[in-house]
């Protein structure tokens, strides 16, 4: 898949939700996986012709679980080629989550700590926005995670203001499907996730469940994404019961 196909859907989201303004300094959360790498390429490509000029910085949060030096160097070379400054924020998140707290369900705490480290690094580097690599499938999976495990209908927003930190979080890839990202990054070097809980999470369960359901309904994800991005279609219970007039 060519970068142009990613750029079209990314620009649609950026324009529709006003994600980028003139003079923005955007920190790209670069885990080194396929999603964040696609985000880096896409925002670097969009920067060349987007009417509002902005600056990019890539930040990798090192959880202290042991990053592969060769993989990191390959990603660093990509940043150099794209003209993006690359920063690694070293932390002890892995030690805290798995050895100190010994969390049986570590994902929530780990995600919060990683977001905190990323946002702090972004502020330290003078950024006013943080871009995350969540795509349309993530949007759908988060909806089901909240429904199944938290008894609420919720998912993340395309744009979130963190007023206390002076940051705005943007998710420019919400109109992209995971398979499109896989097609683009299949020949790109990635940093493999060293987390011991990888592939055993509730999110992975939801991902596999949706795959099974999709076998009988090929438009499943398209329909769910349409429901999320068109709130005017929602018809849920109101606290006030209304009766039809006789």
NORMO-V597518 format. One record per helix or strand of 3 or more residues. SS is the DSSP state (H for helix, E for strand). FROM is the first residue (numbers start at 1). TO is the last residue. Records with the same first field share a line. If there is no record, write none. Layout:
BEGIN
SS->FROM-TO + FROM-TO
END
This chain:
BEGIN
H->3-16 + 34-47 + 69-82 + 93-100 + 107-124 + 136-150 + 178-185 + 202-214 + 220-229 + 231-233
E->24-29 + 54-62 + 85-90 + 129-131 + 159-162 + 167-170
END
